[in-house]
Amino acid sequence: MTDSQAVPEGAAEAARRGGISRWLLIGIGGFIGAIVLLFAIAIIGGVADSEGVANFFRILRDLFIVILALQSILIAIALVILIAQISLLINILSSEVKPIIEEAQETVSTARDTTEFISRNVATPVIRMTSTAVGVGVFLRELLAIRRNVSGKARK
């Protein structure tokens, strides 16, 4: 048996997720480290009154402004696409789902009418006949019981 066969599938999936979370933590740590490093360089540059560091941070500031502007444009485009998709969804709901719901309501109405018809024309007469037959049977049983009691008393 090899090592790859010995590891269950759930453990392999957990190992993959562990690898992803490890890389995610490394990325977050690197990003925080870069921010701290840039902050330290800014403080040192501000204290030393170095023109080169000031120019670097002006360029960096302008770069971030451009990146934020591009990000705002992308977000606006994404919102337009989202609104278009919502419009399409509403159109689909009104043109395709509404007829399906109407057909379902029609089917329910037909089923209701069928059950009323069966109840009125089959179940009710059967119930009346059965109850009449049971009533006649009980009547005859009681009649015979009275006859036995009367004829039994007459013999004594």
C-alpha positions as CSV (number, residue, x, y, z in Angstrom):
1,M,0.0,0.0,0.0
2,T,1.5,3.4,-1.0
3,D,1.3,6.6,1.0
4,S,-1.2,8.2,-1.4
5,Q,-3.6,5.3,-0.9
6,A,-3.2,5.4,2.8
7,V,-4.4,9.0,3.1
8,P,-8.2,9.3,3.1
9,E,-9.8,11.8,0.7
10,G,-11.0,14.1,3.6
11,A,-7.4,14.4,4.9
12,A,-6.1,15.3,1.4
13,E,-8.8,18.0,1.1
14,A,-7.9,19.3,4.6
15,A,-4.2,19.4,3.6
16,R,-5.1,21.4,0.5
17,R,-7.2,23.8,2.5
18,G,-4.3,24.1,5.1
19,G,-2.0,25.0,2.2
20,I,-4.3,27.7,1.0
21,S,-4.8,29.2,4.4
22,R,-1.0,29.1,4.9
23,W,-0.4,31.0,1.7
24,L,-3.2,33.4,2.7
25,L,-1.5,34.1,6.1
26,I,1.8,34.6,4.3
27,G,0.2,37.1,1.9
28,I,-1.5,39.0,4.6
29,G,1.7,39.1,6.7
30,G,3.7,40.3,3.7
31,F,1.2,43.0,3.0
32,I,1.3,44.2,6.6
33,G,5.1,44.0,6.6
34,A,5.2,46.2,3.4
35,I,2.9,48.8,5.0
36,V,5.1,48.9,8.2
37,L,8.3,49.2,6.1
38,L,6.8,52.0,4.0
39,F,5.7,53.8,7.2
40,A,9.2,53.4,8.7
41,I,10.8,54.8,5.5
42,A,8.3,57.7,5.5
43,I,9.2,58.6,9.1
44,I,13.0,58.3,8.5
45,G,12.6,60.4,5.3
46,G,10.5,63.0,7.1
47,V,13.1,63.3,10.0
48,A,16.1,63.3,7.6
49,D,14.3,65.9,5.4
50,S,15.5,64.0,2.3
51,E,14.2,65.3,-1.0
52,G,14.6,61.9,-2.7
53,V,12.3,60.2,-0.2
54,A,9.7,62.9,-0.5
55,N,9.7,62.5,-4.3
56,F,9.4,58.7,-3.9
57,F,6.3,59.2,-1.7
58,R,4.8,61.8,-4.1
59,I,5.1,59.3,-6.9
60,L,3.8,56.5,-4.7
61,R,0.8,58.8,-3.7
62,D,0.1,59.6,-7.3
63,L,0.3,55.9,-8.2
64,F,-2.3,55.0,-5.5
65,I,-4.5,57.9,-6.7
66,V,-4.5,56.4,-10.2
67,I,-5.1,52.9,-8.9
68,L,-8.1,54.1,-6.8
69,A,-9.5,56.0,-9.8
70,L,-9.2,52.8,-12.0
71,Q,-10.8,50.8,-9.2
72,S,-13.7,53.3,-9.0
73,I,-14.2,53.0,-12.8
74,L,-14.2,49.2,-12.5
75,I,-16.7,49.4,-9.6
76,A,-19.0,51.7,-11.7
77,I,-18.8,49.2,-14.6
78,A,-19.6,46.3,-12.3
79,L,-22.6,48.2,-10.9
80,V,-23.9,48.9,-14.4
81,I,-23.5,45.1,-15.2
82,L,-25.3,44.2,-12.0
83,I,-28.2,46.5,-12.8
84,A,-28.5,45.0,-16.3
85,Q,-28.5,41.5,-14.8
86,I,-31.2,42.4,-12.3
87,S,-33.2,43.8,-15.1
88,L,-32.8,40.6,-17.1
89,L,-33.8,38.5,-14.0
90,I,-37.0,40.6,-13.5
91,N,-37.8,40.1,-17.2
92,I,-37.2,36.3,-16.9
93,L,-39.4,36.2,-13.8
94,S,-42.2,38.0,-15.5
95,S,-42.1,36.2,-18.8
96,E,-41.2,32.6,-17.8
97,V,-42.0,32.0,-14.2
98,K,-45.4,33.8,-14.1
99,P,-47.0,31.5,-16.8
100,I,-45.7,28.5,-14.9
101,I,-47.4,29.8,-11.7
102,E,-50.6,30.5,-13.6
103,E,-50.6,26.9,-15.0
104,A,-50.0,25.5,-11.5
105,Q,-53.0,27.5,-10.2
106,E,-55.1,26.2,-13.1
107,T,-54.1,22.6,-12.3
108,V,-55.0,23.1,-8.6
109,S,-58.3,24.6,-9.6
110,T,-59.0,21.5,-11.9
111,A,-58.0,19.2,-9.1
112,R,-60.4,21.0,-6.7
113,D,-63.2,20.8,-9.2
114,T,-62.5,17.0,-9.7
115,T,-62.6,16.3,-6.0
116,E,-65.9,18.2,-5.7
117,F,-67.4,16.2,-8.6
118,I,-66.2,12.9,-7.1
119,S,-67.5,13.9,-3.7
120,R,-70.9,15.0,-5.0
121,N,-71.5,12.1,-7.5
122,V,-69.6,9.1,-6.0
123,A,-68.8,9.5,-2.3
124,T,-72.0,11.1,-1.1
125,P,-74.3,8.4,-2.7
126,V,-72.0,5.6,-1.5
127,I,-72.1,7.0,2.1
128,R,-75.9,7.4,2.0
129,M,-76.4,3.8,0.8
130,T,-73.9,2.4,3.3
131,S,-75.5,4.3,6.2
132,T,-79.0,3.3,5.0
133,A,-77.9,-0.4,4.8
134,V,-76.3,-0.2,8.3
135,G,-79.5,1.5,9.6
136,V,-81.7,-1.3,8.2
137,G,-79.3,-3.9,9.6
138,V,-79.4,-2.4,13.0
139,F,-83.2,-2.1,12.8
140,L,-83.6,-5.8,11.8
141,R,-81.2,-6.9,14.5
142,E,-83.1,-5.0,17.2
143,L,-86.4,-6.2,15.8
144,L,-85.2,-9.8,16.0
145,A,-83.8,-9.2,19.5
146,I,-87.2,-8.0,20.6
147,R,-88.9,-10.9,18.9
148,R,-86.6,-13.4,20.7
149,N,-87.2,-11.6,24.0
150,V,-91.0,-11.6,23.5
151,S,-91.1,-15.2,22.4
152,G,-88.7,-16.3,25.1
153,K,-90.9,-14.8,27.8
154,A,-94.0,-16.4,26.3
155,R,-92.5,-19.9,26.5
156,K,-91.7,-19.6,30.2
